[in-house]
Amino acid sequence: MEGPLTSDFSAARLHLERAYHYLHGNDETSRSTCEALDLLIEAVTEAQHRKPEPGVLEFPPGAVRQHG
């Protein structure tokens, strides 16, 4: 079974910031697209700095010793 895929948030943020840079027009489409990119950049930045959730290890049956 394959493990979870990991995203390259750093690279994604770089590309989004470049796209934002190229949309410097003063028209409505450029402004609304930049607003949307702002939200995406913020979401990617938060994901980039989020700490991974700790996993839970399950022991196979019979692996735990019982004292008695």
MOTADA-V304003 format. One record per backbone hydrogen bond with DSSP energy under -0.5 kcal/mol. CO is the residue of the C=O (numbers start at 1). NH is the residue of the N-H. Records with the same first field share a line. If there is no record, write none. Layout:
# MOTADA-V304003
CO=NH + NH
This chain:
# MOTADA-V304003
7=9
8=12
9=13
10=14
11=15
12=16
13=17
14=18
15=19
16=20
17=21
18=22
19=23
20=23
22=24
27=31
28=32
29=33
30=34
31=35
32=36
33=37
34=38
35=39
36=40
37=41
38=42
39=43
40=44
41=45
42=46
43=47
44=48
45=49
46=50
47=50
55=57
57=59
60=63
63=65
